[in-house]
Amino acid sequence: MFARTPRLLLRPGWMEDAPALTEAIGEPAILRNLTRAPAPYNVDDARAFLGLPHDSRMPRLLVFSRTRGAPRLVGGCGLHLAEDDTPEIGYWIARPYWGLGFATEAAGAALRMARAAGITGIRASHFADNPASGNVLRKLGFRYTGRVERRYSPARGAAAECLVFEEGIAGRANIDPAMDLYDDAMPAMAA
């Protein structure tokens, strides 16, 4: 699966991406907000992640900036099955790119891909001390459920409180997402 947004290219990771992935995700400020990445993160961890088999219906993508020169790895996003088999979205953005809207743009594209594959009932969570991630989720139409779960973060070396979100009405509606997968190309085609 590939997706293109106005500023980003989302694609599966390749083994050649391991060094860039290691550098982009390896900062403690990023790892502390993740539940599925080892800490410290090294190139062997990146290779293991890139080689993992996964459900092909569920996007698991690296995010590249596609503006101003050669593409740069700016983050990752995708879906995985939680312990109770509920699809859950996760994402991270490399620190130099925080505050630019890349998380919202990338996660929105991943959600559209998942919905196009028939995946609904998507859940999300964020550590309570990471409110920026909550802002991303709200922009994507998720709503806070009022539930708090303790989740383990390898970088923290402990479990911490996570706020649990679920898809809002738009995410649960039977909307055909195929029309907006390539919405940034539509104006060029109409001209």
Secondary structure, DSSP 4 states (H G I P E B T S, - for coil): --EE-SSEEEE---GGGHHHHHHHH-SHHHHTT-SSS-SS--HHHHHHHHH----TTS-EEEEEE-SSSS-EEEEEEEEEE-TTS-EEEEEEE-GGGTTSSHHHHHHHHHHHHHHHTT--S-EEEEETT-HHHHHHHHHTTEEEEEEEEEEEETTTTEEEEEEEEEE-HHHHS---GGGGTTGGGHHHHH-
